[in-house]
Amino acid sequence: TPRLRSSEVYSNGATSATTWILSFDTGERHLLHGRALIGREPAARADFRGADLIRVADPSRTVSGTHLAVTSNELGVWVEDLGSTNGSELRTPNGRAQTLAVRVRTPVSGGSRVRLGDRWMTVERTTR
């Protein structure tokens, strides 16, 4: 599957019956509304205008301030490591692991897990 940079995928504005939930190993769950920036202390960024900011509790400080971007549209979900110190990893439902390259948008299938430092997030697909 080809990897795409942030500027290479566009939404055509269509609505979808599919919604995406981000579930963290802390027990927190977040409904994904298009874009989210995730980290220990996430900050708004011009290149992700309007993104939700999702704070992840990380007492060991392995998650960067703004560690990861998650983007969704009617075509699917993508994750992008934003230059984190401790990196990110994608683990597919069949167990295949892939280290996320910095600033490369990587497609994610439902049921996949993403490691951010020592924390884990699961991307769940649901239909309304």
Number of C-alpha atoms within 10 A of each C-alpha: 5 6 12 15 12 18 8 8 13 11 11 9 8 8 9 11 8 13 18 20 17 19 17 19 14 12 7 11 15 14 13 20 16 17 20 25 26 25 24 19 17 20 16 14 11 7 9 15 10 14 21 21 17 19 16 24 16 17 9 9 12 18 27 22 18 23 26 26 24 25 23 20 22 16 14 15 21 22 25 23 24 21 15 19 14 15 21 26 19 23 18 17 13 8 10 9 14 13 13 19 16 14 17 16 25 22 19 21 15 16 15 19 23 25 21 26 20 15 17 17 22 21 22 19 16 11 8 6
